[in-house]
């Protein structure tokens, strides 16, 4: 079972210092994918635009400039309002988006309560999975059925693709 933390908000796509247009968006976070933040932009087409990036990048970007390459995030003030700016780059183009800091911060707080920083690997069960894979297993000896063939529960141990060297000689 996992938890989903979502928030609908209206971002501003900055076209120039004097002009921007509203872009409805959804912030998404899932505890079964604890390192990632998902952003869905509804831009008036049949298919929304989806971006996924590190939650840590977004958390840090609320306080100070961070990121490089495809995603950069930083806080600033615009017209006396605190906002978070996100610069996104892709082969299809670049976008500068503005989000209200209070809404983004409140949403991030909810994700941090759901999965506190540093506990992400516990959500994934990586340590348990590795321990299970690396645990010593008892040496298996094939058990035979009454006809002398390996029992059905032992058949899974066999190679389903025999080697090219045929056991039968012509």
C-alpha positions in Angstrom: 0.0 0.0 0.0 1.3 3.5 -0.8 0.2 7.1 -0.2 -0.3 9.7 -2.9 0.2 13.4 -2.1 -1.2 15.7 -4.9 -1.8 19.3 -5.4 -3.5 21.2 -8.2 -2.1 24.7 -8.8 -1.8 27.3 -11.4 1.7 28.1 -12.6 2.7 31.0 -14.8 4.7 30.2 -18.0 7.0 33.2 -18.3 7.1 34.3 -22.0 9.0 37.6 -21.4 9.6 40.0 -18.4 6.2 41.6 -19.2 4.1 38.6 -20.3 3.1 35.3 -18.8 0.3 32.8 -19.3 -1.4 30.6 -16.8 -0.7 26.8 -16.9 -2.8 24.5 -14.8 -0.5 21.8 -13.2 -0.6 19.0 -10.8 2.2 18.2 -8.3 2.3 14.5 -7.5 4.3 12.4 -5.0 3.9 8.6 -4.3 5.5 6.9 -1.3 6.3 3.9 -3.5 8.5 6.2 -5.6 9.9 8.2 -2.7 12.8 10.0 -4.5 10.7 11.5 -7.3 8.3 14.4 -7.8 5.9 14.2 -10.7 4.6 17.3 -12.4 1.8 17.2 -14.9 1.1 20.3 -17.1 -2.3 20.7 -18.7 -1.5 22.8 -21.7 -4.8 22.5 -23.7 -3.8 19.5 -25.8 -5.1 15.9 -25.8 -2.0 14.8 -23.8 -0.6 16.5 -20.7 3.1 17.1 -20.4 4.8 15.1 -17.6 8.1 15.8 -15.9 9.7 13.8 -13.2 12.6 14.9 -11.1 14.2 14.5 -7.7 12.2 15.5 -4.7 15.4 16.7 -3.0 16.0 19.1 -5.9 12.6 20.6 -5.4 13.0 20.8 -1.6 16.3 22.6 -1.9 15.1 24.9 -4.7 12.5 26.4 -2.4 15.4 27.8 -0.3 18.3 28.4 -2.7 19.2 28.0 -6.4 19.9 24.4 -7.3 20.0 22.0 -10.2 21.7 22.0 -13.5 21.0 20.7 -17.0 17.3 19.9 -17.6 15.8 21.1 -14.3 16.8 24.2 -12.3 14.8 25.5 -9.4 15.3 28.7 -7.3 13.3 31.0 -5.0 12.8 34.7 -5.8 10.3 37.6 -5.3 8.1 38.9 -8.1 6.0 42.0 -7.4 6.5 41.5 -3.6 5.3 37.8 -3.8 7.6 34.9 -2.9 7.7 32.5 -5.8 9.7 29.4 -6.9 11.0 29.5 -10.5 11.6 26.3 -12.5 13.6 26.3 -15.7 12.9 23.1 -17.7 14.8 22.2 -20.8 14.1 19.4 -23.3 14.8 18.6 -26.9 11.3 20.1 -27.6 12.2 23.4 -26.0 12.7 25.4 -22.8 10.2 26.7 -20.3 10.5 29.1 -17.3 7.6 28.5 -14.9 6.6 30.4 -11.8 4.9 28.8 -8.8 3.6 30.3 -5.6 6.1 29.5 -2.8 3.4 29.0 -0.1 1.5 26.4 -2.1 4.6 24.5 -3.2 6.1 24.6 0.3 2.8 23.3 1.9 2.7 20.5 -0.6 6.4 19.6 0.0 5.7 19.6 3.8 3.1 16.9 3.2 5.5 14.8 1.2 8.2 15.1 3.9 5.7 14.0 6.5 4.7 11.0 4.4 8.4 10.0 3.8 10.9 11.9 6.0 14.2 12.7 4.3 16.7 9.8 4.8 13.9 7.2 5.1 13.3 6.7 1.3 15.1 3.4 1.0 12.9 1.9 3.8 9.9 2.7 1.5 11.4 0.8 -1.3 12.4 -2.3 0.8 15.8 -2.4 -0.9 17.6 -3.5 2.2 15.1 -6.3 2.8 15.3 -7.4 -0.8 19.1 -7.5 -0.8 19.2 -9.4 2.5 16.9 -12.0 1.0 18.9 -12.3 -2.2 22.2 -12.5 -0.4 21.1 -14.8 2.4 22.8 -18.2 2.3 20.4 -20.9 1.2 20.6 -24.6 2.3 22.2 -26.8 -0.3 19.5 -28.4 -2.3 19.6 -32.1 -3.3 17.1 -33.2 -5.8 14.4 -35.4 -4.5 13.0 -38.0 -6.8 9.5 -39.1 -7.4 8.5 -42.7 -7.3 9.6 -43.2 -10.9 13.1 -41.9 -10.3 12.5 -38.6 -12.0 13.1 -35.2 -10.2 10.1 -34.1 -8.2 8.0 -31.3 -9.6 9.2 -28.8 -7.1 12.8 -29.4 -8.1 12.2 -28.9 -11.9 12.3 -25.2 -11.5 16.1 -25.5 -10.8 16.8 -27.0 -14.2 18.0 -24.9 -17.1 15.0 -24.5 -19.4 17.3 -24.0 -22.4 19.6 -27.0 -22.7 23.0 -26.3 -24.1 23.7 -26.8 -27.8 25.5 -30.0 -27.1 22.9 -32.6 -27.5 22.8 -35.4 -25.0 21.8 -37.8 -27.7 24.4 -38.7 -30.3 23.4 -39.7 -33.8 
